Structure formats: C-alpha cells, structure tokens
C-alpha cells in the first residue's frame, strides 16, 4: 500500500469549484476530495491511501449498511456541498454561535482551521501542548493515528475513513506523563458556510501520556446562511492510568449536519468519560468507538439529546472489551418533540480475553408528541463466560398523574411539563463536577426545552 | 352562599357512570366528612372537584364561591384556593420538594397579581410548618414524594396545604397508610388550618380519623349519591351498623 496512492487534480486550487465538476469520470463517491498534496511523509501517505480505498469501496453509507439502517444520508449527496475554504471569523461572528459560555482557556477552529485571534491560551498550565495544524498533521500524531485499534477502526467506520483520507487541518492536544491539568480546556469547532453549502473534515487528536489527566470541553456547531456538513473525527489515545473527560455540546443550525466520530484507545487502568449533548441540527450522528485495550480500563459513554421536527439525532456507541477486568457504561437520555427522529445503537463487544468484564448500557427516551420516533438497537456480543453485562431501554411519555399532581398545586400545564422534562434529564449532569460548566450546560438544555415545549403547545 | 355547591352531578369514567346525581354543599368554617364503602365514588368526587382529566361530567355543576368551575383547568382551581390532598401522592423523581413548593406558591401568587415570595419569608414558612408536622429538614431537600414513607407523604401533603393557604381543602383518605402517631400529627396539622373562612371535605372510610378531625356535618355516599346527611353521630351509627342500611334497593341487587 502507499504506492498506489491516488492523486487527483484540483486538490488545492479547485477547493471552491462545484462538487460535481471536480470529480473524475470514474465517479468517486461523494465528498472524496480534495486530496492532500503528495509531499506528506510515507507513513501518512500509507494511512491515507488505505482510508481512501475503504471509503472508495464503501461509498457514502446508505440504509442498506447495517450500521446506517436508521440514518439516511442521501440528502447529503443531493446537497451541492463544496469543500470549505480556509475562512476566518471575527469576534462578533463567534458570539453569534451557540457555544458554551464559561471561563476557560479556549481554542477556536473554523472549518477545522485554527483561529489564533479568537483563541485564548495564555492561561495554559505546564505539561499540556496544544497545536493547531493547517496543512498536514505534525509527526507527533503518528502514534495516535497508527495505533492498531484506531487504524483498524477505519474498516468499520467509513466516515472516519473519509476524514482520514482528506483531513488537513485540526488540533493536536498532548499531556505529558503524570501531569494533571486542573482547568478544563474549551475547544470550539464551528462549520461555516460562506459561499454556498460547505463540508469540512476537521480532525482532533488527543494523547494523554501515562498517568496524565485532562478535562476537555467541546462546543460544536455551525454558522452562516447555507447548510454545512462537518465530518469530524477525534482520535483519543490514553496511555496507562490516563484519564480524559470529554464534555461536548453539539448545537447545529436547522439545516446543518454533523457526523462526529470519536475513536478512543484505552491502555491499562485508563479512564475515558464522554458526555455528549446534542440539541439541534438536521442530522447529527455521535459515533463513539472505545477500545478497552488495557486491563482495568474504564469507559463511560453518556449522552443527552433532543430532537424536534426536522431533526435527526443518532447516537451509535461501540465499546470493545479486549483486555480483562475492564468496565464500561453507556447511559443515554433523549427527549423528542414534533416529528423529531432519534436513533440509539449501543454495542458491547466482549472478546475472548476479556474476562471479568462489566459492561452496562441504558437508553431512555421521552416522547412529547405522537409524531416523534426513536429506533433503538442494543447489541451484546460476548465471547467470554466471566462477564456481567446488561442493557435496557425505555420509551415513555410525560406521566399524566405527575402532570395532574403538579397542576393541582397551581402550576400551569406548560410549567408542569417543563419541570417533568427537567426532572427526566436532571441526573445526567451530576457527573459534571465543574460548576460553571454544569451551569452552562443547564442553560443550553433549558433554552432548548423552552423552545420544544412552546412548539408542542403554543400558548 | 356555600363555599362549594355541587348540584346533581353525574360523572363517568370510560363510559361507566360513577357519580349519579350527587348534590352537596360545603360551608365556609365547616368540616364536612364524606363516608362511603369502596366503589361508592369517593375518590371520583375528589378528582372531579380538583379537575383531574379522564372523567366525563355528563350532567350537573360544581360551583366554588358561586362560580361554575365544572370545566375549569386544575391549575385555575388551585389558584382560586382549592387544594386536594392526594390519597396516593405522586412520586416525582428529579423535582426537589422545596423548589417545587416555591414554584407552586409563586404560580398562585402570580395568578393573584402578586409578586414572587421573598425567599426568607418562604423559608420561614416552610420551616415552621415542617417543625409542626415533625418533618425533618433532610426530607425537604429530597425529590418530591420520592422514597417518602406513607406517613411522610401524607405529612408532606399537609405541609403543602399549610404553606399554600388554600380556602377549600379536600382530604382524600388522609388516614390511609398512616399509623396512629403519624395520623395524629397530620390531623393536628389540619386542625391548625381550621378557620371561619375555610371549608374542608374530609373523605374517609373510618371513624378514627373523625375522632381527630371532628366534623360538623357527615354525609353518607353510596352508589354515586349522598344517601344521608347528619351530625357527627351519623358516623358513629355507621360504625355500629355498617353501610347495609344505606344501600339503595336497586344498587344492592
């Protein structure tokens, strides 16, 4: 591999040309351009060539693919997306985005490009390195990208393969061995449409070395008048005893979409907490693949989401227990209104060597209207006898008895509904220990909740 | 004019008639007891006064302070001063008891055109009521009715009633699920609220509650209608003889 790395015209200069004209006659699948320059190091060329082949063979996933049965991407291929140009954003532009508001060192990426003038890294602690890249990733990411499980994952995740074949800009965050970073780091990654609909392929690489710990907060969203499509990948590499906590808010504009793939590899006794909130967007898929490669590793993948009319939220989680004595939890809660659609696919894989595994999974959805719909697919694949695994799913409506009880005390039906939705989600934020962050998340949920409830029952 | 006037009320649930021409008046300053066997319509009566959805009123009216409230939203009735103490208070995890109670007070104040309650005044009220009802502070911090014992739930109902200061109180089987000590505490809480402006409708199976909350008037409810009205001695008579004598001929068949 590598020798056949496909080179095509127009990788840089044609970036703003219409989607269809820059494709060659042999009809590449959608979005597979522009390709990076041929000047990259061999290891990266090899990786990109393999990723290219995977996506090329697979194409944009359709509902015939098992992992995409409930999520239809065909509208993406029908929208005239072009690759996002390197654009900049001023401070007013940033303020118009619905990002988390709390005080922390901040890195802003627009279409994957690092915006130094909007970022504030003056308060960084010692032992953490944050590096934006804008042409090709630095060699320091090689171990993360080549790590067996993360590289093999491309076979299973065609959209991550697409990102790997194309990405040229993004962010690398590294924490040195034994360093505990106390202040959360806020990464704002926005998709911006400037001249028609744009797609972008940002890549973030997070590597925590032995015993390091970090709390990462991400605000993901979109700006501009036209649709955007972000096909973003975060690679997470956690060495022995490292602990990464990721708290992520996705708030896309109504015509914007995002496929956010997280590929995480956990070493011995490493811990990965991922809490993803999705509130808004035509289509948002939060796909998390965590490989527990070291004994005693723990992955906690959680999510809160809301879906209204015109919105589709897909959480697809795959926890792969490879090493023994590792534990994992998946906990998701969603609220659907109007004709909102949601998908939860949760998979726990327990390999032959993964004795002593404990894997739990729970998904709860609340439907506020009869037109809303949620598809749930839990999957357990267990190849070891010494395991404790469970999964559960509930779909319910607002409890009429509880509503009447609250109304009988003088609360209006609207306030009663709002209280019950809040109560349904209330335990999910308990894991967020940083108070200003928790308040910012609560405020985002409240804004969404008021919108969805007033849409259900306009007063 | 009585505080509550119910006239020829017919109510059904899933097309099954439960109340079949019930007529009743509750005066301000009085405690009215309603006694009746299972299935006589006691809980339906309390539900339709409070405005619970799911019941169909096919005939008759409910008037509160002269106003027809038959089709009114439950929150409007609460805002007007009607309080239902639930037989089975609903557990609502995730809603903190104190936060809920403050929202309820403010919703009622807002409906009366008043501003929000001062936090110090609210805390003073709730703490005083909790002390009187022997409710520990820790319980106030928990989620609404969640994990409360039967006795705690009923005392929490009386606490809400004390703090919300309603005018008409409907006590739906306040005594169910209570041991004698808890019942005494809850009943004392109710008695503290008795005043010339307030009326009570006390629904129960048993005389023992009426030993503690002594009624002014006793009604016997059988087969969806008030069969007899009398003074407190009627409850004692019932205790001795049972409901047999009050079952109308056609319903007893």
Interface residues (C-beta under 8 A of the other chain):
Chain A: X399 X400 X401 X402 X404 X405 X406 X407 X408 X409 X410 X411 X412 X413 X415 X416 X419 X420 X422 X423 X424 X425 X426 X427
Chain B: X50 X51 X52 X53 X54 X73 X74 X75 X77 X78 X79 X83 X84 X86 X89 X90 X92 X93 X94 X95 X100 X103 X104 X107 X108 X111 X143 X160 X164
